[in-house]
Each structure stands twice: as C-alpha cells, then as structure tokens.
Amino acid sequence: MTSSTTYGSGDTSYQAAGQLSGLTQLVNDFYDMMDSLPEAAHIRAMHPQDLTVSRDKLTLFLSSWLNGPRLYSEKYGKGITMPQAHAHLPIDDRDRSAWMECMNLALQKQDYAEDFKAYLLTQLNVPASRLVTLCKRHHNK
C-alpha cells in the first residue's frame, strides 16, 4: 500500500501510524525484536528486564514526536529529549544500527503505507545518530 500523504505535516504521521493503538503495536513489536535479535543484545541489556515502562514511555514519546497527543508529558511530566535522556549510556554506532534494525523489522510487521515506513525510518535515524554522538562525547570526558 502506498500513500500520497505529506508526512510531518500536522498529525499526518500520527494518523499514518494508526494513532495510539498503532504505535503501541509498533513499540511492542520493536521490543519483541530487541529481545530476539542477537545483534541487539548489547542495547537490550541497557534496558530494565521488565520492559513495561520502557514500552509505555516509547509509545507515548512517539505519540508526541509524530504530532499526536502530548501523552508523554501528561503522564511522566516534563517532556523528554532522547539524546539527553540516554547520554549516560555507552551507545555506539553498532547499538544505533541494532536499534534501527529492530525498528525496521517492527515496521515491516505493521500495516503502514510503504512510503510511511521509509519516512519513519529516515526520521528516526536523525535522533538515533544524534544520540550516538552525544553518548560518545559524554563517555570520552
């Protein structure tokens, strides 16, 4: 399925992701991939054993990030900036690649338009790459 929607305009990306229920499914599939892919073991180990809160936080973050309801700040208080929230972790290019592969595989399981899947992966690569840069700076002090 393809779409002529302009993603990133208003809440089009949030709608294309299936709103909160679609994001919840994406995040659940994402963390399932992280649990099952050997190349994601290092980054998975940076998360708590029980992923309930991690799943909730990522789902609510994505809702806001895709111009949907600002659910993260409603539930967890002050908004989050992903790089600063993760700067204390030793995240490197290998971890970014594993994270992105988990997201790619999770996206492939969704009934999203193919152009939206590509758009979302491209957009998610931006903060993922920033996160690596910030973590490298933080850990090289």
N, CA, C and O atoms as CSV, one atom per row, in Angstrom:
chain,resi,resn,atom,element,x,y,z
A,1,MET,N,N,0.838,-1.170,0.000
A,1,MET,CA,C,0.000,0.000,0.000
A,1,MET,C,C,0.888,1.240,0.000
A,1,MET,O,O,1.864,1.296,0.747
A,2,THR,N,N,0.567,2.223,-0.818
A,2,THR,CA,C,1.306,3.479,-0.829
A,2,THR,C,C,0.344,4.622,-0.576
A,2,THR,O,O,-0.876,4.463,-0.621
A,3,SER,N,N,0.932,5.785,-0.307
A,3,SER,CA,C,0.121,6.931,0.054
A,3,SER,C,C,0.711,8.181,-0.564
A,3,SER,O,O,1.917,8.247,-0.802
A,4,SER,N,N,-0.133,9.180,-0.829
A,4,SER,CA,C,0.352,10.461,-1.333
A,4,SER,C,C,0.360,11.498,-0.213
A,4,SER,O,O,0.482,12.693,-0.480
A,5,THR,N,N,0.234,11.059,1.022
A,5,THR,CA,C,0.206,11.939,2.174
A,5,THR,C,C,1.557,12.604,2.386
A,5,THR,O,O,2.607,11.996,2.178
A,6,THR,N,N,1.510,13.856,2.800
A,6,THR,CA,C,2.727,14.563,3.182
A,6,THR,C,C,2.932,14.345,4.668
A,6,THR,O,O,2.278,14.983,5.493
A,7,TYR,N,N,3.838,13.445,5.007
A,7,TYR,CA,C,4.104,13.131,6.406
A,7,TYR,C,C,4.853,14.286,7.057
A,7,TYR,O,O,5.588,15.020,6.396
A,8,GLY,N,N,4.656,14.435,8.350
A,8,GLY,CA,C,5.310,15.506,9.080
A,8,GLY,C,C,4.504,16.791,9.090
A,8,GLY,O,O,4.896,17.760,9.741
A,9,SER,N,N,3.403,16.818,8.391
A,9,SER,CA,C,2.536,17.992,8.355
A,9,SER,C,C,1.345,17.747,9.275
A,9,SER,O,O,0.591,16.794,9.079
A,10,GLY,N,N,1.179,18.596,10.267
A,10,GLY,CA,C,0.099,18.386,11.231
A,10,GLY,C,C,0.272,17.029,11.895
A,10,GLY,O,O,1.383,16.643,12.260
A,11,ASP,N,N,-0.824,16.317,12.048
A,11,ASP,CA,C,-0.750,14.995,12.688
A,11,ASP,C,C,-0.800,13.854,11.667
A,11,ASP,O,O,-1.207,12.742,12.002
A,12,THR,N,N,-0.389,14.125,10.427
A,12,THR,CA,C,-0.456,13.086,9.396
A,12,THR,C,C,0.379,11.855,9.743
A,12,THR,O,O,-0.028,10.729,9.459
A,13,SER,N,N,1.537,12.064,10.351
A,13,SER,CA,C,2.381,10.920,10.712
A,13,SER,C,C,1.738,10.107,11.834
A,13,SER,O,O,1.756,8.877,11.803
A,14,TYR,N,N,1.176,10.792,12.814
A,14,TYR,CA,C,0.480,10.113,13.911
A,14,TYR,C,C,-0.688,9.294,13.360
A,14,TYR,O,O,-0.894,8.151,13.767
A,15,GLN,N,N,-1.442,9.876,12.442
A,15,GLN,CA,C,-2.569,9.162,11.823
A,15,GLN,C,C,-2.074,7.964,11.009
A,15,GLN,O,O,-2.661,6.884,11.067
A,16,ALA,N,N,-0.994,8.161,10.249
A,16,ALA,CA,C,-0.449,7.078,9.415
A,16,ALA,C,C,0.054,5.917,10.257
A,16,ALA,O,O,0.055,4.771,9.809
A,17,ALA,N,N,0.485,6.219,11.486
A,17,ALA,CA,C,0.978,5.175,12.396
A,17,ALA,C,C,-0.162,4.451,13.107
A,17,ALA,O,O,0.082,3.537,13.896
A,18,GLY,N,N,-1.388,4.845,12.839
A,18,GLY,CA,C,-2.521,4.170,13.472
A,18,GLY,C,C,-2.861,4.725,14.854
A,18,GLY,O,O,-3.479,4.050,15.677
A,19,GLN,N,N,-2.443,5.970,15.089
A,19,GLN,CA,C,-2.698,6.635,16.358
A,19,GLN,C,C,-2.100,5.829,17.516
A,19,GLN,O,O,-1.129,5.098,17.323
A,20,LEU,N,N,-2.656,5.953,18.682
A,20,LEU,CA,C,-2.055,5.322,19.858
A,20,LEU,C,C,-2.038,3.796,19.757
A,20,LEU,O,O,-1.051,3.166,20.137
A,21,SER,N,N,-3.107,3.201,19.253
A,21,SER,CA,C,-3.125,1.735,19.165
A,21,SER,C,C,-2.088,1.227,18.165
A,21,SER,O,O,-1.462,0.194,18.401
A,22,GLY,N,N,-1.898,1.938,17.053
A,22,GLY,CA,C,-0.886,1.551,16.081
A,22,GLY,C,C,0.523,1.710,16.628
A,22,GLY,O,O,1.392,0.875,16.381
A,23,LEU,N,N,0.743,2.792,17.374
A,23,LEU,CA,C,2.062,2.999,17.985
A,23,LEU,C,C,2.347,1.967,19.063
A,23,LEU,O,O,3.481,1.509,19.206
A,24,THR,N,N,1.336,1.605,19.811
A,24,THR,CA,C,1.501,0.578,20.840
A,24,THR,C,C,1.929,-0.741,20.203
A,24,THR,O,O,2.822,-1.419,20.711
A,25,GLN,N,N,1.296,-1.102,19.100
A,25,GLN,CA,C,1.657,-2.341,18.408
A,25,GLN,C,C,3.078,-2.255,17.848
A,25,GLN,O,O,3.848,-3.209,17.955
A,26,LEU,N,N,3.423,-1.114,17.253
A,26,LEU,CA,C,4.772,-0.926,16.725
A,26,LEU,C,C,5.810,-1.083,17.827
A,26,LEU,O,O,6.804,-1.788,17.651
A,27,VAL,N,N,5.586,-0.432,18.952
A,27,VAL,CA,C,6.544,-0.495,20.061
A,27,VAL,C,C,6.634,-1.902,20.631
A,27,VAL,O,O,7.727,-2.365,20.959
A,28,ASN,N,N,5.506,-2.588,20.755
A,28,ASN,CA,C,5.543,-3.972,21.242
A,28,ASN,C,C,6.348,-4.857,20.300
A,28,ASN,O,O,7.154,-5.671,20.748
A,29,ASP,N,N,6.133,-4.701,19.001
A,29,ASP,CA,C,6.899,-5.478,18.022
A,29,ASP,C,C,8.375,-5.087,18.054
A,29,ASP,O,O,9.248,-5.943,17.916
A,30,PHE,N,N,8.653,-3.808,18.235
A,30,PHE,CA,C,10.035,-3.330,18.331
A,30,PHE,C,C,10.760,-4.000,19.499
A,30,PHE,O,O,11.853,-4.538,19.321
A,31,TYR,N,N,10.165,-3.971,20.685
A,31,TYR,CA,C,10.839,-4.577,21.837
A,31,TYR,C,C,10.892,-6.099,21.731
A,31,TYR,O,O,11.818,-6.720,22.253
A,32,ASP,N,N,9.917,-6.707,21.065
A,32,ASP,CA,C,9.995,-8.149,20.811
A,32,ASP,C,C,11.208,-8.456,19.924
A,32,ASP,O,O,11.909,-9.445,20.138
A,33,MET,N,N,11.446,-7.598,18.929
A,33,MET,CA,C,12.624,-7.768,18.066
A,33,MET,C,C,13.903,-7.585,18.885
A,33,MET,O,O,14.865,-8.336,18.724
A,34,MET,N,N,13.904,-6.594,19.751
A,34,MET,CA,C,15.089,-6.349,20.566
A,34,MET,C,C,15.384,-7.559,21.459
A,34,MET,O,O,16.544,-7.895,21.699
A,35,ASP,N,N,14.336,-8.202,21.940
A,35,ASP,CA,C,14.509,-9.400,22.771
A,35,ASP,C,C,15.016,-10.597,21.966
A,35,ASP,O,O,15.654,-11.488,22.527
A,36,SER,N,N,14.742,-10.629,20.673
A,36,SER,CA,C,15.046,-11.833,19.904
A,36,SER,C,C,16.276,-11.739,18.997
A,36,SER,O,O,16.842,-12.770,18.635
A,37,LEU,N,N,16.694,-10.553,18.630
A,37,LEU,CA,C,17.836,-10.427,17.723
A,37,LEU,C,C,19.159,-10.454,18.482
A,37,LEU,O,O,19.376,-9.625,19.365
A,38,PRO,N,N,20.040,-11.390,18.154
A,38,PRO,CA,C,21.332,-11.449,18.843
A,38,PRO,C,C,22.128,-10.145,18.743
A,38,PRO,O,O,22.807,-9.756,19.693
A,39,GLU,N,N,22.044,-9.470,17.587
A,39,GLU,CA,C,22.813,-8.234,17.422
A,39,GLU,C,C,22.277,-7.084,18.281
A,39,GLU,O,O,22.934,-6.051,18.405
A,40,ALA,N,N,21.097,-7.254,18.870
A,40,ALA,CA,C,20.526,-6.229,19.740
A,40,ALA,C,C,20.766,-6.522,21.223
A,40,ALA,O,O,20.298,-5.775,22.083
A,41,ALA,N,N,21.483,-7.591,21.525
A,41,ALA,CA,C,21.682,-7.994,22.927
A,41,ALA,C,C,22.348,-6.900,23.761
A,41,ALA,O,O,21.970,-6.690,24.913
A,42,HIS,N,N,23.319,-6.212,23.201
A,42,HIS,CA,C,24.027,-5.172,23.952
A,42,HIS,C,C,23.092,-4.016,24.314
A,42,HIS,O,O,23.079,-3.550,25.453
A,43,ILE,N,N,22.327,-3.570,23.351
A,43,ILE,CA,C,21.422,-2.449,23.637
A,43,ILE,C,C,20.236,-2.912,24.492
A,43,ILE,O,O,19.716,-2.140,25.298
A,44,ARG,N,N,19.817,-4.143,24.322
A,44,ARG,CA,C,18.732,-4.671,25.170
A,44,ARG,C,C,19.166,-4.692,26.625
A,44,ARG,O,O,18.365,-4.419,27.519
A,45,ALA,N,N,20.434,-5.016,26.867
A,45,ALA,CA,C,20.961,-5.082,28.233
A,45,ALA,C,C,20.976,-3.711,28.916
A,45,ALA,O,O,21.095,-3.633,30.139
A,46,MET,N,N,20.858,-2.642,28.145
A,46,MET,CA,C,20.798,-1.295,28.720
A,46,MET,C,C,19.412,-0.966,29.259
A,46,MET,O,O,19.223,0.050,29.928
A,47,HIS,N,N,18.458,-1.818,28.968
A,47,HIS,CA,C,17.071,-1.631,29.402
A,47,HIS,C,C,16.791,-2.485,30.635
A,47,HIS,O,O,17.499,-3.460,30.888
A,48,PRO,N,N,15.765,-2.125,31.403
A,48,PRO,CA,C,15.388,-2.989,32.529
A,48,PRO,C,C,14.860,-4.334,32.018
A,48,PRO,O,O,14.392,-4.444,30.885
A,49,GLN,N,N,14.947,-5.340,32.869
A,49,GLN,CA,C,14.432,-6.660,32.488
A,49,GLN,C,C,12.952,-6.583,32.116
A,49,GLN,O,O,12.529,-7.120,31.093
A,50,ASP,N,N,12.178,-5.910,32.959
A,50,ASP,CA,C,10.751,-5.707,32.705
A,50,ASP,C,C,10.607,-4.464,31.830
A,50,ASP,O,O,10.932,-3.355,32.255
A,51,LEU,N,N,10.127,-4.652,30.628
A,51,LEU,CA,C,10.039,-3.565,29.662
A,51,LEU,C,C,8.721,-2.794,29.706
A,51,LEU,O,O,8.472,-1.966,28.830
A,52,THR,N,N,7.887,-3.040,30.686
A,52,THR,CA,C,6.571,-2.397,30.731
A,52,THR,C,C,6.681,-0.879,30.653
A,52,THR,O,O,6.013,-0.253,29.830
A,53,VAL,N,N,7.506,-0.288,31.489
A,53,VAL,CA,C,7.640,1.172,31.495
A,53,VAL,C,C,8.345,1.647,30.226
A,53,VAL,O,O,7.958,2.670,29.661
A,54,SER,N,N,9.351,0.942,29.775
A,54,SER,CA,C,10.052,1.318,28.540
A,54,SER,C,C,9.086,1.320,27.360
A,54,SER,O,O,9.099,2.239,26.541
A,55,ARG,N,N,8.261,0.303,27.278
A,55,ARG,CA,C,7.264,0.235,26.195
A,55,ARG,C,C,6.310,1.419,26.269
A,55,ARG,O,O,6.011,2.047,25.253
A,56,ASP,N,N,5.840,1.718,27.459
A,56,ASP,CA,C,4.902,2.821,27.634
A,56,ASP,C,C,5.560,4.151,27.275
A,56,ASP,O,O,4.977,4.963,26.557
A,57,LYS,N,N,6.760,4.368,27.771
A,57,LYS,CA,C,7.449,5.632,27.503
A,57,LYS,C,C,7.714,5.828,26.016
A,57,LYS,O,O,7.508,6.926,25.498
A,58,LEU,N,N,8.168,4.787,25.318
A,58,LEU,CA,C,8.436,4.931,23.891
A,58,LEU,C,C,7.142,5.182,23.120
A,58,LEU,O,O,7.113,6.011,22.210
A,59,THR,N,N,6.088,4.483,23.473
A,59,THR,CA,C,4.806,4.690,22.800
A,59,THR,C,C,4.335,6.130,22.975
A,59,THR,O,O,3.947,6.783,22.006
A,60,LEU,N,N,4.370,6.619,24.201
A,60,LEU,CA,C,3.896,7.976,24.466
A,60,LEU,C,C,4.823,9.027,23.863
A,60,LEU,O,O,4.366,10.070,23.396
A,61,PHE,N,N,6.135,8.749,23.875
A,61,PHE,CA,C,7.073,9.655,23.227
A,61,PHE,C,C,6.766,9.748,21.734
A,61,PHE,O,O,6.697,10.844,21.179
A,62,LEU,N,N,6.584,8.602,21.087
A,62,LEU,CA,C,6.305,8.602,19.653
A,62,LEU,C,C,5.004,9.326,19.332
A,62,LEU,O,O,4.899,9.976,18.292
A,63,SER,N,N,4.022,9.223,20.206
A,63,SER,CA,C,2.776,9.954,20.004
A,63,SER,C,C,3.057,11.446,19.876
A,63,SER,O,O,2.587,12.095,18.941
A,64,SER,N,N,3.816,11.981,20.807
A,64,SER,CA,C,4.164,13.407,20.767
A,64,SER,C,C,5.068,13.720,19.576
A,64,SER,O,O,4.860,14.712,18.878
A,65,TRP,N,N,6.058,12.882,19.349
A,65,TRP,CA,C,7.054,13.108,18.304
A,65,TRP,C,C,6.411,13.135,16.917
A,65,TRP,O,O,6.888,13.828,16.019
A,66,LEU,N,N,5.331,12.379,16.750
A,66,LEU,CA,C,4.627,12.327,15.468
A,66,LEU,C,C,3.464,13.316,15.412
A,66,LEU,O,O,2.561,13.182,14.586
A,67,ASN,N,N,3.497,14.308,16.298
A,67,ASN,CA,C,2.488,15.374,16.352
A,67,ASN,C,C,1.101,14.894,16.731
A,67,ASN,O,O,0.094,15.464,16.311
A,68,GLY,N,N,1.062,13.836,17.533
A,68,GLY,CA,C,-0.191,13.383,18.113
A,68,GLY,C,C,-0.334,13.998,19.501
A,68,GLY,O,O,0.339,14.980,19.816
A,69,PRO,N,N,-1.191,13.437,20.319
A,69,PRO,CA,C,-1.366,13.954,21.678
A,69,PRO,C,C,-0.062,13.919,22.466
A,69,PRO,O,O,0.736,12.993,22.317
A,70,ARG,N,N,0.149,14.915,23.293
A,70,ARG,CA,C,1.362,15.053,24.114
A,70,ARG,C,C,1.236,14.190,25.373
A,70,ARG,O,O,1.227,14.699,26.493
A,71,LEU,N,N,1.140,12.903,25.168
A,71,LEU,CA,C,0.844,11.975,26.254
A,71,LEU,C,C,2.026,11.733,27.179
A,71,LEU,O,O,1.837,11.468,28.367
A,72,TYR,N,N,3.246,11.821,26.650
A,72,TYR,CA,C,4.419,11.572,27.487
A,72,TYR,C,C,4.483,12.582,28.627
A,72,TYR,O,O,4.614,12.204,29.791
A,73,SER,N,N,4.393,13.851,28.292
A,73,SER,CA,C,4.499,14.883,29.333
A,73,SER,C,C,3.299,14.860,30.270
A,73,SER,O,O,3.428,15.200,31.446
A,74,GLU,N,N,2.138,14.465,29.766
A,74,GLU,CA,C,0.964,14.344,30.638
A,74,GLU,C,C,1.178,13.280,31.708
A,74,GLU,O,O,0.761,13.459,32.852
A,75,LYS,N,N,1.816,12.189,31.349
A,75,LYS,CA,C,1.989,11.079,32.282
A,75,LYS,C,C,3.288,11.161,33.079
A,75,LYS,O,O,3.305,10.887,34.279
A,76,TYR,N,N,4.385,11.541,32.399
A,76,TYR,CA,C,5.699,11.488,33.034
A,76,TYR,C,C,6.279,12.856,33.384
A,76,TYR,O,O,7.411,12.957,33.857
A,77,GLY,N,N,5.500,13.897,33.149
A,77,GLY,CA,C,5.994,15.229,33.475
A,77,GLY,C,C,6.738,15.837,32.309
A,77,GLY,O,O,6.412,15.594,31.147
A,78,LYS,N,N,7.733,16.625,32.631
A,78,LYS,CA,C,8.488,17.358,31.625
A,78,LYS,C,C,8.807,16.488,30.411
A,78,LYS,O,O,9.148,15.312,30.535
A,79,GLY,N,N,8.686,17.099,29.241
A,79,GLY,CA,C,8.993,16.392,28.007
A,79,GLY,C,C,10.406,15.838,28.008
A,79,GLY,O,O,11.261,16.295,28.766
A,80,ILE,N,N,10.640,14.874,27.176
A,80,ILE,CA,C,11.930,14.200,27.113
A,80,ILE,C,C,12.647,14.576,25.825
A,80,ILE,O,O,12.030,14.697,24.767
A,81,THR,N,N,13.937,14.755,25.928
A,81,THR,CA,C,14.775,14.846,24.740
A,81,THR,C,C,15.600,13.564,24.734
A,81,THR,O,O,16.378,13.305,25.653
A,82,MET,N,N,15.420,12.786,23.708
A,82,MET,CA,C,16.009,11.454,23.664
A,82,MET,C,C,17.521,11.435,23.891
A,82,MET,O,O,17.993,10.640,24.703
A,83,PRO,N,N,18.301,12.281,23.205
A,83,PRO,CA,C,19.749,12.195,23.437
A,83,PRO,C,C,20.139,12.460,24.887
A,83,PRO,O,O,20.935,11.710,25.451
A,84,GLN,N,N,19.600,13.503,25.498
A,84,GLN,CA,C,19.977,13.815,26.871
A,84,GLN,C,C,19.527,12.726,27.835
A,84,GLN,O,O,20.227,12.441,28.806
A,85,ALA,N,N,18.394,12.123,27.593
A,85,ALA,CA,C,17.887,11.067,28.473
A,85,ALA,C,C,18.752,9.807,28.409
A,85,ALA,O,O,18.710,8.979,29.319
A,86,HIS,N,N,19.531,9.660,27.343
A,86,HIS,CA,C,20.340,8.459,27.161
A,86,HIS,C,C,21.844,8.715,27.217
A,86,HIS,O,O,22.631,7.788,27.026
A,87,ALA,N,N,22.252,9.949,27.473
A,87,ALA,CA,C,23.678,10.317,27.418
A,87,ALA,C,C,24.542,9.493,28.368
A,87,ALA,O,O,25.726,9.289,28.098
A,88,HIS,N,N,23.980,9.021,29.462
A,88,HIS,CA,C,24.757,8.249,30.439
A,88,HIS,C,C,25.069,6.829,29.963
A,88,HIS,O,O,25.865,6.127,30.585
A,89,LEU,N,N,24.449,6.410,28.871
A,89,LEU,CA,C,24.640,5.047,28.373
A,89,LEU,C,C,25.764,4.999,27.333
A,89,LEU,O,O,25.980,5.969,26.607
A,90,PRO,N,N,26.475,3.877,27.262
A,90,PRO,CA,C,27.575,3.746,26.288
A,90,PRO,C,C,27.059,3.303,24.913
A,90,PRO,O,O,27.400,2.219,24.440
A,91,ILE,N,N,26.246,4.134,24.285
A,91,ILE,CA,C,25.638,3.791,22.993
A,91,ILE,C,C,26.601,4.175,21.871
A,91,ILE,O,O,27.111,5.294,21.826
A,92,ASP,N,N,26.838,3.218,20.964
A,92,ASP,CA,C,27.743,3.474,19.847
A,92,ASP,C,C,27.038,3.176,18.520
A,92,ASP,O,O,25.847,2.866,18.492
A,93,ASP,N,N,27.785,3.275,17.438
A,93,ASP,CA,C,27.202,3.059,16.104
A,93,ASP,C,C,26.598,1.665,15.952
A,93,ASP,O,O,25.568,1.495,15.301
A,94,ARG,N,N,27.239,0.685,16.550
A,94,ARG,CA,C,26.717,-0.692,16.487
A,94,ARG,C,C,25.352,-0.774,17.158
A,94,ARG,O,O,24.445,-1.437,16.654
A,95,ASP,N,N,25.206,-0.095,18.302
A,95,ASP,CA,C,23.923,-0.081,19.013
A,95,ASP,C,C,22.852,0.654,18.212
A,95,ASP,O,O,21.702,0.218,18.147
A,96,ARG,N,N,23.242,1.776,17.601
A,96,ARG,CA,C,22.295,2.514,16.761
A,96,ARG,C,C,21.811,1.635,15.620
A,96,ARG,O,O,20.619,1.591,15.319
A,97,SER,N,N,22.744,0.937,14.990
A,97,SER,CA,C,22.368,0.047,13.880
A,97,SER,C,C,21.434,-1.065,14.349
A,97,SER,O,O,20.475,-1.402,13.655
A,98,ALA,N,N,21.705,-1.629,15.509
A,98,ALA,CA,C,20.842,-2.689,16.048
A,98,ALA,C,C,19.460,-2.132,16.370
A,98,ALA,O,O,18.448,-2.769,16.079
A,99,TRP,N,N,19.418,-0.943,16.973
A,99,TRP,CA,C,18.134,-0.303,17.309
A,99,TRP,C,C,17.335,-0.051,16.038
A,99,TRP,O,O,16.139,-0.336,15.972
A,100,MET,N,N,18.011,0.486,15.035
A,100,MET,CA,C,17.335,0.782,13.771
A,100,MET,C,C,16.860,-0.504,13.081
A,100,MET,O,O,15.793,-0.514,12.468
A,101,GLU,N,N,17.636,-1.576,13.175
A,101,GLU,CA,C,17.210,-2.845,12.574
A,101,GLU,C,C,15.981,-3.395,13.298
A,101,GLU,O,O,15.065,-3.912,12.659
A,102,CYS,N,N,15.958,-3.289,14.605
A,102,CYS,CA,C,14.770,-3.717,15.362
A,102,CYS,C,C,13.550,-2.910,14.931
A,102,CYS,O,O,12.459,-3.455,14.760
A,103,MET,N,N,13.748,-1.598,14.758
A,103,MET,CA,C,12.628,-0.754,14.330
A,103,MET,C,C,12.212,-1.086,12.910
A,103,MET,O,O,11.019,-1.132,12.610
A,104,ASN,N,N,13.178,-1.318,12.032
A,104,ASN,CA,C,12.862,-1.690,10.660
A,104,ASN,C,C,12.029,-2.974,10.617
A,104,ASN,O,O,11.015,-3.043,9.923
A,105,LEU,N,N,12.461,-3.976,11.357
A,105,LEU,CA,C,11.720,-5.246,11.378
A,105,LEU,C,C,10.335,-5.079,11.996
A,105,LEU,O,O,9.371,-5.693,11.540
A,106,ALA,N,N,10.236,-4.252,13.028
A,106,ALA,CA,C,8.929,-3.985,13.637
A,106,ALA,C,C,8.031,-3.251,12.648
A,106,ALA,O,O,6.841,-3.553,12.550
A,107,LEU,N,N,8.580,-2.304,11.927
A,107,LEU,CA,C,7.793,-1.577,10.924
A,107,LEU,C,C,7.280,-2.504,9.832
A,107,LEU,O,O,6.165,-2.332,9.339
A,108,GLN,N,N,8.097,-3.491,9.455
A,108,GLN,CA,C,7.673,-4.421,8.405
A,108,GLN,C,C,6.458,-5.247,8.829
A,108,GLN,O,O,5.728,-5.762,7.983
A,109,LYS,N,N,6.248,-5.368,10.120
A,109,LYS,CA,C,5.093,-6.126,10.625
A,109,LYS,C,C,3.810,-5.277,10.661
A,109,LYS,O,O,2.717,-5.808,10.860
A,110,GLN,N,N,3.952,-3.959,10.469
A,110,GLN,CA,C,2.800,-3.075,10.559
A,110,GLN,C,C,2.112,-2.948,9.206
A,110,GLN,O,O,2.731,-3.118,8.156
A,111,ASP,N,N,0.832,-2.650,9.256
A,111,ASP,CA,C,0.057,-2.426,8.037
A,111,ASP,C,C,0.093,-0.936,7.685
A,111,ASP,O,O,-0.944,-0.300,7.493
A,112,TYR,N,N,1.304,-0.400,7.605
A,112,TYR,CA,C,1.504,1.006,7.254
A,112,TYR,C,C,1.792,1.096,5.760
A,112,TYR,O,O,2.231,0.126,5.143
A,113,ALA,N,N,1.545,2.257,5.193
A,113,ALA,CA,C,1.946,2.506,3.809
A,113,ALA,C,C,3.467,2.367,3.715
A,113,ALA,O,O,4.185,2.782,4.625
A,114,GLU,N,N,3.951,1.794,2.638
A,114,GLU,CA,C,5.395,1.583,2.477
A,114,GLU,C,C,6.168,2.898,2.525
A,114,GLU,O,O,7.265,2.953,3.082
A,115,ASP,N,N,5.597,3.963,1.941
A,115,ASP,CA,C,6.309,5.236,1.974
A,115,ASP,C,C,6.364,5.805,3.391
A,115,ASP,O,O,7.300,6.528,3.729
A,116,PHE,N,N,5.376,5.487,4.217
A,116,PHE,CA,C,5.419,5.941,5.609
A,116,PHE,C,C,6.486,5.173,6.391
A,116,PHE,O,O,7.196,5.755,7.210
A,117,LYS,N,N,6.599,3.875,6.139
A,117,LYS,CA,C,7.652,3.092,6.794
A,117,LYS,C,C,9.023,3.681,6.479
A,117,LYS,O,O,9.850,3.858,7.374
A,118,ALA,N,N,9.262,3.984,5.204
A,118,ALA,CA,C,10.542,4.563,4.793
A,118,ALA,C,C,10.739,5.942,5.426
A,118,ALA,O,O,11.827,6.258,5.908
A,119,TYR,N,N,9.702,6.744,5.424
A,119,TYR,CA,C,9.764,8.074,6.031
A,119,TYR,C,C,10.113,7.968,7.514
A,119,TYR,O,O,10.992,8.678,8.003
A,120,LEU,N,N,9.426,7.086,8.219
A,120,LEU,CA,C,9.640,6.956,9.658
A,120,LEU,C,C,11.060,6.476,9.970
A,120,LEU,O,O,11.694,6.992,10.891
A,121,LEU,N,N,11.557,5.513,9.227
A,121,LEU,CA,C,12.938,5.056,9.442
A,121,LEU,C,C,13.935,6.188,9.217
A,121,LEU,O,O,14.874,6.351,9.996
A,122,THR,N,N,13.738,6.961,8.168
A,122,THR,CA,C,14.621,8.093,7.896
A,122,THR,C,C,14.566,9.101,9.036
A,122,THR,O,O,15.602,9.585,9.491
A,123,GLN,N,N,13.365,9.415,9.496
A,123,GLN,CA,C,13.210,10.388,10.575
A,123,GLN,C,C,13.804,9.880,11.883
A,123,GLN,O,O,14.438,10.647,12.607
A,124,LEU,N,N,13.610,8.610,12.197
A,124,LEU,CA,C,14.142,8.050,13.442
A,124,LEU,C,C,15.669,7.959,13.434
A,124,LEU,O,O,16.299,7.978,14.491
A,125,ASN,N,N,16.251,7.863,12.263
A,125,ASN,CA,C,17.703,7.804,12.180
A,125,ASN,C,C,18.353,9.103,12.668
A,125,ASN,O,O,19.485,9.084,13.152
A,126,VAL,N,N,17.653,10.214,12.544
A,126,VAL,CA,C,18.212,11.508,12.958
A,126,VAL,C,C,18.474,11.536,14.467
A,126,VAL,O,O,19.617,11.756,14.868
A,127,PRO,N,N,17.461,11.321,15.322
A,127,PRO,CA,C,17.767,11.323,16.755
A,127,PRO,C,C,18.662,10.155,17.169
A,127,PRO,O,O,19.445,10.288,18.110
A,128,ALA,N,N,18.560,9.026,16.491
A,128,ALA,CA,C,19.425,7.886,16.828
A,128,ALA,C,C,20.892,8.238,16.590
A,128,ALA,O,O,21.752,7.883,17.395
A,129,SER,N,N,21.180,8.926,15.503
A,129,SER,CA,C,22.552,9.332,15.210
A,129,SER,C,C,23.029,10.415,16.174
A,129,SER,O,O,24.182,10.402,16.605
A,130,ARG,N,N,22.151,11.346,16.510
A,130,ARG,CA,C,22.493,12.382,17.488
A,130,ARG,C,C,22.815,11.753,18.836
A,130,ARG,O,O,23.732,12.181,19.537
A,131,LEU,N,N,22.051,10.739,19.180
A,131,LEU,CA,C,22.250,10.053,20.453
A,131,LEU,C,C,23.652,9.443,20.520
A,131,LEU,O,O,24.322,9.543,21.548
A,132,VAL,N,N,24.088,8.825,19.452
A,132,VAL,CA,C,25.432,8.220,19.411
A,132,VAL,C,C,26.489,9.299,19.593
A,132,VAL,O,O,27.431,9.121,20.365
A,133,THR,N,N,26.341,10.402,18.896
A,133,THR,CA,C,27.314,11.492,19.002
A,133,THR,C,C,27.389,12.021,20.426
A,133,THR,O,O,28.481,12.206,20.963
A,134,LEU,N,N,26.240,12.265,21.037
A,134,LEU,CA,C,26.201,12.779,22.400
A,134,LEU,C,C,26.792,11.777,23.389
A,134,LEU,O,O,27.549,12.160,24.281
A,135,CYS,N,N,26.456,10.513,23.237
A,135,CYS,CA,C,26.978,9.486,24.148
A,135,CYS,C,C,28.500,9.359,24.019
A,135,CYS,O,O,29.199,9.183,25.017
A,136,LYS,N,N,29.002,9.447,22.797
A,136,LYS,CA,C,30.463,9.367,22.596
A,136,LYS,C,C,31.139,10.543,23.303
A,136,LYS,O,O,32.159,10.369,23.970
A,137,ARG,N,N,30.562,11.751,23.152
A,137,ARG,CA,C,31.131,12.921,23.825
A,137,ARG,C,C,31.097,12.755,25.333
A,137,ARG,O,O,32.073,13.056,26.021
A,138,HIS,N,N,29.984,12.282,25.836
A,138,HIS,CA,C,29.800,12.120,27.279
A,138,HIS,C,C,30.797,11.111,27.863
A,138,HIS,O,O,31.340,11.320,28.948
A,139,HIS,N,N,31.024,10.039,27.144
A,139,HIS,CA,C,31.888,8.963,27.648
A,139,HIS,C,C,33.363,9.185,27.353
A,139,HIS,O,O,34.210,8.457,27.869
A,140,ASN,N,N,33.682,10.177,26.533
A,140,ASN,CA,C,35.087,10.483,26.238
A,140,ASN,C,C,35.624,11.616,27.110
A,140,ASN,O,O,36.739,12.089,26.892
A,141,LYS,N,N,34.845,12.049,28.088
A,141,LYS,CA,C,35.299,13.122,29.003
A,141,LYS,C,C,36.360,12.631,29.916
A,141,LYS,O,O,36.857,13.390,30.748
